[in-house]
Structures are given as structure tokens and as C-alpha cells.
Amino acid sequence: MPPVSAFLRTAASYAWRLLVVGAAVYALFAVLGRFHEIAVALFLGLVVAALLWWPTRRLARVLPRSVAVAVTLLGSALVLLGVLTLVGTAVAGESTTLAREFRDGISSIEEYLEKPPFRLNPNALSDLQSRLGTYLSSHRSTLLSQALSGAGALVHVLTVLALGAFCSFFFLHGGDRQWSWFCAQLPRSVRARVGIAGAAAWRTFTGYTRGIVLIAATNALLVGVALYFLGVPLAVPLAVLEFFAAFIPLIGSPVALAVAAVVALAAKGPFVAGLVVALIVVIGQIEGHLLHPLVMSRAVRLHPLVVAISVVAGAIAAGVVGAVVAVPLVSVTWSVHTALRDARLGSVGSVGSVGSAGSVGSVGPTTDDD
């Protein structure tokens, strides 16, 4: 029997290691999928802790820690409720005008589609409306059951939000002490490496979270101002939609602006809708070539192709939640790998000195001033 080549032996050794790692990752995601509500709640708690740690620490200088955390969380909740109230008021105030503009806009679109080059049958849209009404009346029970299941999903969402708020309170109150306790349970030989990994992960996660919020707010402001001056109805709700959609990099903003383009087409006609489509290109260029390099350069160093693949893979695996979580997860993983590699090569100075449970307590939210 001829001897096995060194290349084949090396490839085989790496292959079985990759299989073991792949099996472990699959098992981890299977467990997270089984308890995805808890995973999402923990993620939300970490996001809130990353955003509110700085004001909480400032308030803790003049107030007891528990009171400072409670004031920060309640103040943030009131701000969020105020924004939602503003959106609801804007929708209610423009509902009558918007309905009339939509009726006129749809009639204009029908007339436009009936002319060259489309030459759509004039009865096509009316037939579509009648078929839609027939479908809704014949499937009323099915739609009702789906609405009830949607109410059950709403209960799940509220439960996740409540658990996330509960987690964020304790993360803000004593996240560094919780991390110190966790590291103290590990063997002494791995505490230093876990401390390095934890510091890198938290630094990247907080940088990404604050950066994406700043980018989303900037996009929402630009969209809201542009839609207001273009006379597009529901400018404030569409700006809020742009804010939340921007949490899905590369994909969220164009989708939100596409919704704004549809509203502009129905309410203001093709010319304004074309301007909104041009706005999609402008916002994309500002976000990709100005905001991301300036805001994210210290926290996230991923190629745009990696970001796009991560978002699509996350959406395939877990829908909208997966698309939101994918990029910070990949960013944290890469930063941990880089930090551990640099520590192994001896290129890390003060970070490499972390070696005990007490000294890794600063890995938690206290590193966010970097």
C-alpha cells in the first residue's frame, strides 16, 4: 500500500476538525432555535445595555445604582412611546386626505397603464378588485383564524420584550460583576483568553450598536426632511420606518424607501415617485461611502460582500430577526478571532495581562468609553 501523502494527511486532519466544529455550531443554533425567544430577549437586553450604559453610569454618580438604571430605562421607554404616539397622530391626522389622494392616485395609475406602451385592459384592475373581494368573503374564517394566531404571536412578542427589559435592567445594574462571576467559574488556565475574547466582543458589539443607531437616525432624518419637502404624505411614519429598517444593513433602507416610493406614486404621481427612487440611490451612497466608514470603522471591519452574505444567510435562517442579528454576530466573531490571534502572537500589550477573575470584571459595559 503506497504511503499517504503529507498533503492528504493534513487535509484529513483539518477536515475532521471542521466537521466537529460544524456539528458544534449546528447544535448551538439548534438549541437557540428551540429557545429563540430567550435568545432574542438576551440580545435585546445586550442592545439596551450597550446604548444606555453611558447615561446610566453618569446618573449613578448622583443616584443609587438601582434608581439610575430605573430612571434611564423608564426615560427611554417614554421617549419610544412618544415617538410611537407621534406616528399614530400623524397617521390619524392625514387619514382622510391620504385616502382621497390614494383613490385619485390609483385612478391616475390605471389611466397611465391603459396608455402606450403598457396598453393594459381597462377591466383588468376592476376584475382584480372584484376577485380580491370574492376571495376575502369566501375565506373569511381562514383569515379570522390567522388573525387570532397573530394575536397569539403578539403575546409572544410582548413576552420577549418584557424579558428583554428585565435582562437589560440586570445587565445595566451589574453586568461587570456578572462577567467576573462567570470567569471565576472557568479553569484558571483559560481565564485570560476568555477575558480577551469578552473584551473584544463587548467592544465590537457596543461600537456596532451605537454606530447602527446613529446611521439609522441620520437616514431617518434625511428621508423625513426629503419626503416633507416633496409633499409626500406620512413623512414622519415613513421616516420612522426607515429608522427601523436601517438596522438591516444594505437591504433595509432600500425596502423602506421603496414603500415610500409607492406612497409617493399613489399620492403625488410618477414624477415625485421618481424623485423618491433617486433618493434611494443618494441615501445608499451616503450610507455606504460616508456614514459606515466614519461611524463603523473602529467597531466593524467587514467587507461589504461579507455583510451582504451575512444578512441574506441570517434572513434565510431566522427571517427578519436573523437579518438583524447576522452582522453583529459575524462582527463579534471576527473581532474575537483577531484578538485571540494577536494575543497568541504576542502583539497585545495591556489586554494580554488579563489573567484573573477580578481583572476581567472590566470586560463588561465599563469598556464602552473606548
C-alpha positions as CSV (number, residue, x, y, z in Angstrom):
1,M,0.0,0.0,0.0
2,P,1.6,3.3,-1.0
3,P,2.2,5.8,1.8
4,V,-0.3,8.6,2.3
5,S,1.0,12.0,1.2
6,A,1.6,14.7,3.7
7,F,-1.0,16.9,2.0
8,L,-3.7,14.3,2.3
9,R,-2.9,13.7,6.0
10,T,-3.1,17.5,6.6
11,A,-6.3,17.9,4.7
12,A,-7.9,14.9,6.6
13,S,-6.8,16.4,10.0
14,Y,-8.4,19.7,9.1
15,A,-11.5,18.0,7.7
16,W,-12.4,16.2,10.8
17,R,-11.8,19.2,12.9
18,L,-14.1,21.3,10.6
19,L,-16.7,18.5,10.9
20,V,-16.5,18.7,14.7
21,V,-16.7,22.5,14.7
22,G,-19.6,22.4,12.2
23,A,-21.5,19.9,14.4
24,A,-21.0,22.0,17.5
25,V,-22.2,25.2,15.6
26,Y,-25.2,23.3,14.3
27,A,-26.1,22.0,17.8
28,L,-25.7,25.5,19.2
29,F,-28.0,27.1,16.6
30,A,-30.5,24.2,17.1
31,V,-30.7,24.9,20.8
32,L,-31.0,28.7,20.1
33,G,-33.8,27.9,17.5
34,R,-35.6,25.8,20.1
35,F,-35.4,28.6,22.6
36,H,-35.3,31.5,20.2
37,E,-37.5,33.8,22.4
38,I,-34.9,33.6,25.2
39,A,-32.1,34.3,22.7
40,V,-33.9,37.3,21.2
41,A,-34.6,38.6,24.7
42,L,-31.0,38.3,25.7
43,F,-29.9,40.1,22.5
44,L,-32.4,42.9,23.2
45,G,-31.1,43.2,26.7
46,L,-27.5,43.5,25.5
47,V,-28.5,46.1,22.9
48,V,-30.2,48.2,25.5
49,A,-27.3,47.8,27.9
50,A,-24.9,48.9,25.1
51,L,-27.0,52.0,24.4
52,L,-27.8,53.1,27.9
53,W,-24.7,52.2,29.9
54,W,-23.1,55.7,29.5
55,P,-26.1,57.7,30.8
56,T,-26.7,55.1,33.5
57,R,-23.2,55.5,34.8
58,R,-23.4,59.3,34.8
59,L,-26.7,59.1,36.8
60,A,-25.1,56.6,39.1
61,R,-22.7,59.2,40.3
62,V,-25.5,61.2,41.9
63,L,-28.2,58.5,42.4
64,P,-28.1,54.9,43.8
65,R,-27.3,52.4,41.1
66,S,-30.8,50.8,41.0
67,V,-32.5,54.2,40.8
68,A,-30.2,55.3,38.0
69,V,-30.9,52.2,36.0
70,A,-34.7,52.5,36.6
71,V,-34.7,56.2,35.6
72,T,-32.7,55.5,32.4
73,L,-34.9,52.6,31.3
74,L,-38.2,54.4,32.1
75,G,-37.0,57.6,30.3
76,S,-36.1,55.6,27.2
77,A,-39.4,53.8,27.3
78,L,-41.2,57.2,27.5
79,V,-39.2,58.5,24.5
80,L,-40.1,55.4,22.5
81,L,-43.8,55.7,23.4
82,G,-43.7,59.4,22.5
83,V,-42.3,58.6,19.0
84,L,-45.0,55.9,18.5
85,T,-47.7,58.4,19.6
86,L,-46.4,60.9,17.2
87,V,-46.5,58.4,14.4
88,G,-50.1,57.4,15.3
89,T,-51.2,61.0,15.5
90,A,-49.6,61.7,12.1
91,V,-51.4,58.7,10.5
92,A,-54.7,59.6,12.1
93,G,-54.5,63.3,11.1
94,E,-53.7,62.5,7.5
95,S,-56.0,59.5,7.1
96,T,-58.9,61.3,5.3
97,T,-56.6,63.3,3.0
98,L,-54.5,60.2,2.3
99,A,-57.5,58.1,1.4
100,R,-58.7,60.7,-1.1
101,E,-55.2,61.1,-2.6
102,F,-54.8,57.3,-2.8
103,R,-58.1,57.0,-4.7
104,D,-57.1,59.7,-7.1
105,G,-53.6,58.3,-7.4
106,I,-54.8,54.8,-8.2
107,S,-57.2,56.2,-10.8
108,S,-54.2,58.1,-12.4
109,I,-52.1,54.9,-12.4
110,E,-54.9,53.0,-14.1
111,E,-55.2,55.6,-16.8
112,Y,-51.4,55.6,-17.2
113,L,-51.3,51.8,-17.6
114,E,-54.1,51.9,-20.2
115,K,-52.0,54.1,-22.5
116,P,-49.0,53.0,-24.6
117,P,-46.6,51.2,-24.1
118,F,-48.5,49.1,-21.5
119,R,-52.0,49.1,-23.0
120,L,-53.5,47.3,-20.0
121,N,-57.1,46.1,-20.4
122,P,-59.3,48.7,-18.6
123,N,-61.3,45.9,-17.0
124,A,-58.2,44.2,-15.6
125,L,-57.8,46.1,-12.4
126,S,-61.5,46.2,-11.7
127,D,-61.6,42.4,-12.2
128,L,-58.7,42.1,-9.8
129,Q,-60.6,44.1,-7.2
130,S,-63.7,42.0,-7.6
131,R,-61.7,38.8,-7.3
132,L,-60.0,40.1,-4.2
133,G,-63.4,40.9,-2.6
134,T,-64.7,37.5,-3.5
135,Y,-61.6,35.8,-2.1
136,L,-61.9,37.8,1.2
137,S,-65.6,36.9,1.6
138,S,-65.1,33.2,0.8
139,H,-62.0,32.8,3.1
140,R,-63.4,34.9,6.0
141,S,-63.0,32.0,8.5
142,T,-59.4,31.3,7.5
143,L,-58.5,35.0,7.7
144,L,-60.1,35.2,11.2
145,S,-58.1,32.2,12.4
146,Q,-54.9,33.8,11.1
147,A,-55.8,37.0,12.9
148,L,-56.2,35.0,16.1
149,S,-52.9,33.3,15.6
150,G,-51.4,36.8,15.0
151,A,-52.8,37.8,18.4
152,G,-51.0,34.9,19.9
153,A,-47.8,36.0,18.2
154,L,-48.4,39.4,19.7
155,V,-48.4,37.9,23.1
156,H,-45.1,36.2,22.4
157,V,-43.6,39.5,21.2
158,L,-44.7,41.2,24.4
159,T,-43.3,38.4,26.5
160,V,-39.9,38.7,24.7
161,L,-39.9,42.5,25.2
162,A,-40.7,42.1,28.9
163,L,-37.9,39.6,29.3
164,G,-35.6,41.8,27.3
165,A,-36.3,44.7,29.6
166,F,-35.8,42.5,32.6
167,C,-32.4,41.3,31.3
168,S,-31.3,44.9,30.4
169,F,-32.0,46.0,34.0
170,F,-29.6,43.5,35.4
171,F,-27.1,43.9,32.7
172,L,-27.0,47.7,33.4
173,H,-27.1,47.1,37.2
174,G,-24.2,44.6,37.4
175,G,-23.0,43.4,34.0
176,D,-19.4,43.7,35.0
177,R,-19.9,41.7,38.2
178,Q,-21.9,39.0,36.3
179,W,-18.9,38.7,33.9
180,S,-16.5,38.4,36.7
181,W,-18.5,35.7,38.3
182,F,-18.7,33.8,35.0
183,C,-14.9,34.0,34.5
184,A,-14.3,32.8,38.1
185,Q,-16.1,29.6,37.3
186,L,-13.7,28.7,34.5
187,P,-10.4,26.9,34.9
188,R,-7.6,29.3,35.7
189,S,-5.7,28.3,32.5
190,V,-8.4,29.7,30.2
191,R,-9.5,32.8,32.1
192,A,-7.0,35.1,30.3
193,R,-8.2,34.0,26.9
194,V,-11.8,34.3,27.8
195,G,-11.2,37.8,29.2
196,I,-9.5,38.8,26.0
197,A,-12.4,37.4,23.9
198,G,-15.0,39.0,26.1
199,A,-13.3,42.4,26.0
200,A,-13.1,42.3,22.2
201,A,-16.7,41.0,21.8
202,W,-18.2,43.7,24.1
203,R,-16.1,46.5,22.5
204,T,-17.2,45.5,19.0
205,F,-20.9,44.9,20.0
206,T,-21.2,48.3,21.7
207,G,-19.4,50.0,18.8
208,Y,-21.7,48.4,16.2
209,T,-24.9,49.0,18.2
210,R,-24.2,52.7,18.7
211,G,-23.0,53.1,15.2
212,I,-26.0,51.5,13.6
213,V,-28.3,53.6,15.8
214,L,-26.5,56.8,14.6
215,I,-26.7,55.7,11.0
216,A,-30.4,54.8,11.3
217,A,-31.2,58.1,12.9
218,T,-29.3,60.0,10.2
219,N,-31.0,58.1,7.4
220,A,-34.4,58.7,9.0
221,L,-33.7,62.4,9.3
222,L,-32.7,62.7,5.7
223,V,-35.7,60.7,4.5
224,G,-38.1,62.6,6.7
225,V,-36.9,66.0,5.5
226,A,-36.8,65.0,1.8
227,L,-40.3,63.5,1.9
228,Y,-41.6,66.5,3.8
229,F,-40.3,69.0,1.1
230,L,-41.5,66.7,-1.7
231,G,-45.0,66.8,-0.1
232,V,-45.3,63.1,0.3
233,P,-47.9,62.2,2.9
234,L,-47.0,60.3,6.1
235,A,-43.4,61.7,6.1
236,V,-43.0,61.1,9.8
237,P,-44.2,57.4,9.8
238,L,-42.1,56.7,6.7
239,A,-39.0,58.2,8.4
240,V,-39.6,56.0,11.5
241,L,-39.9,53.0,9.2
242,E,-36.6,54.0,7.6
243,F,-35.0,54.2,11.1
244,F,-36.0,50.6,12.0
245,A,-35.3,49.2,8.5
246,A,-31.7,50.6,8.6
247,F,-30.9,48.0,11.3
248,I,-30.7,45.5,8.4
249,P,-27.6,46.7,6.5
250,L,-27.7,47.1,2.7
251,I,-31.2,45.8,2.4
252,G,-33.4,47.5,5.0
253,S,-33.1,51.1,3.7
254,P,-34.0,50.4,0.1
255,V,-37.0,48.4,1.1
256,A,-38.3,51.2,3.4
257,L,-37.7,53.8,0.6
258,A,-39.5,51.5,-1.9
259,V,-42.5,51.7,0.4
260,A,-42.2,55.5,0.4
261,A,-41.9,55.4,-3.4
262,V,-45.2,53.5,-3.6
263,V,-46.9,56.0,-1.3
264,A,-45.5,58.9,-3.4
265,L,-46.7,57.2,-6.7
266,A,-50.2,56.8,-5.4
267,A,-50.4,60.2,-3.7
268,K,-48.3,62.5,-5.9
269,G,-47.7,60.8,-9.2
270,P,-44.8,59.3,-11.2
271,F,-42.5,62.4,-11.1
272,V,-42.4,62.6,-7.3
273,A,-42.1,58.8,-7.1
274,G,-39.1,59.0,-9.4
275,L,-37.5,61.6,-7.1
276,V,-38.0,59.2,-4.2
277,V,-36.4,56.4,-6.2
278,A,-33.4,58.8,-6.8
279,L,-33.4,59.4,-3.1
280,I,-32.8,55.6,-2.6
281,V,-29.6,55.9,-4.6
282,V,-28.5,59.0,-2.8
283,I,-29.1,57.6,0.7
284,G,-27.4,54.4,-0.3
285,Q,-24.3,56.3,-1.4
286,I,-24.2,58.4,1.7
287,E,-24.6,55.4,4.0
288,G,-22.1,53.2,2.2
289,H,-19.4,55.8,1.4
290,L,-19.7,58.3,4.3
291,L,-21.6,57.0,7.3
292,H,-20.3,53.5,7.5
293,P,-16.6,54.4,7.0
294,L,-16.8,57.2,9.6
295,V,-19.0,55.6,12.2
296,M,-18.2,51.9,11.9
297,S,-14.5,51.9,11.0
298,R,-13.4,51.3,14.6
299,A,-16.1,48.7,15.5
300,V,-16.7,46.7,12.3
301,R,-14.1,45.8,9.7
302,L,-16.1,43.6,7.3
303,H,-16.1,43.7,3.6
304,P,-19.5,44.7,2.1
305,L,-19.7,41.3,0.4
306,V,-19.4,39.6,3.8
307,V,-22.1,41.9,5.2
308,A,-24.4,41.1,2.3
309,I,-23.9,37.4,2.6
310,S,-24.4,37.5,6.4
311,V,-27.6,39.4,6.0
312,V,-29.0,37.0,3.4
313,A,-27.9,34.0,5.4
314,G,-29.4,35.3,8.6
315,A,-32.7,36.1,6.8
316,I,-32.8,32.5,5.4
317,A,-32.1,31.0,8.8
318,A,-34.3,33.1,11.0
319,G,-36.2,35.7,9.0
320,V,-36.1,39.3,10.0
321,V,-34.5,38.6,13.4
322,G,-31.7,36.7,11.7
323,A,-31.1,39.5,9.2
324,V,-30.8,42.0,12.1
325,V,-28.6,39.7,14.3
326,A,-26.3,38.4,11.5
327,V,-23.9,41.3,11.0
328,P,-23.2,42.0,14.7
329,L,-22.8,38.2,15.3
330,V,-20.2,37.9,12.4
331,S,-18.5,41.1,13.6
332,V,-18.2,39.9,17.1
333,T,-16.9,36.5,16.0
334,W,-14.3,38.1,13.8
335,S,-13.1,40.5,16.5
336,V,-12.8,37.7,19.0
337,H,-10.7,35.7,16.5
338,T,-8.5,38.7,15.8
339,A,-8.0,39.5,19.4
340,L,-7.1,35.9,20.3
341,R,-4.7,35.6,17.3
342,D,-3.0,38.9,18.3
343,A,-2.7,37.7,21.9
344,R,-1.2,34.4,20.7
345,L,1.3,36.2,18.6
346,G,2.3,38.4,21.5
347,S,1.2,41.6,19.8
348,V,-1.3,42.5,22.6
349,G,0.1,44.6,25.4
350,S,-2.1,45.5,28.3
351,V,-5.0,43.3,27.2
352,G,-2.9,40.2,27.5
353,S,-2.3,40.9,31.2
354,V,-5.9,40.0,32.0
355,G,-5.5,36.8,33.9
356,S,-7.8,36.6,36.9
357,A,-11.4,36.7,37.6
358,G,-11.1,40.0,39.3
359,S,-9.2,41.7,36.5
360,V,-11.6,40.6,33.8
361,G,-14.5,42.3,35.5
362,S,-13.9,45.4,33.3
363,V,-14.7,43.3,30.2
364,G,-18.4,44.2,30.7
365,P,-20.1,47.5,29.9
366,T,-17.3,49.5,31.6
367,T,-15.2,49.4,28.4
368,D,-17.6,51.4,26.3
369,D,-15.7,54.7,26.6
370,D,-13.0,53.5,24.2
